[in-house]
Amino acid sequence: EFERAIEYIQFMTEQKTIQSLHLDISSIATKLLFIVLMLCLLMTFLFLGIQAFTIKGTVGSLCTSMMPIATVLGLTDKKEGKEEEKKKKVSKQVEKQKNIIESKSQQIT
């Protein structure tokens, strides 16, 4: 009888531990169902988004192919003229920081 009592205590301890860690069958099934539902919603969102950009016809294909081209052109045009300005701004900031460091070092000594 003593062995049966120990087995019962171990079984109850295992069950309570599993429930406290939310590892019982119902918790796992609920989490799995939630994950599958989210995956289905994500796939639906992606397919609807792709369908929105796939307009049939010549005009639709031109519009769809012009979007990435316009993005690339917009990014490259801005980089050419502003590269020198960025370098000047960075060098000015570096000079300011050097002056601050020099003045602080002179104040300390």
C-alpha positions, 0 to 999 in steps of 0.5 A, a space after each residue: 500500500 505504501 508503494 501505491 500511495 507514493 505512485 499516487 502522490 507522484 501522479 498528482 504532483 505530475 498532473 499539478 506541475 503539468 497544469 501549472 506550466 500550461 502543458 496539458 492537452 487542452 492548453 497545447 491544443 488551444 495554442 496550436 489552434 491559435 497559431 494555425 488561425 494566425 497563420 491562415 489570416 497571414 496567408 489570406 492577407 498576403 494573397 489578397 495583397 498580391 491580388 490587389 497588385 496584379 491587375 489584368 491588362 496592359 495598363 495594370 502591368 505597366 503600373 505594377 512594373 513602374 512602382 519598383 522602377 520609380 522607387 529605385 529612381 527616386 532613391 538614386 536621384 537623391 543620393 547623387 546631389 546630397 552626398 557632398 552635403 552629407 559629408 560637409 555636415 558630418 565634418 562640421 559635426 566632427 569639428 564641433 565635437 573635437 572643439 568640445 573635447 579640447 575645451 573640456 580637456 583644457 578645463 580639467 587641466 
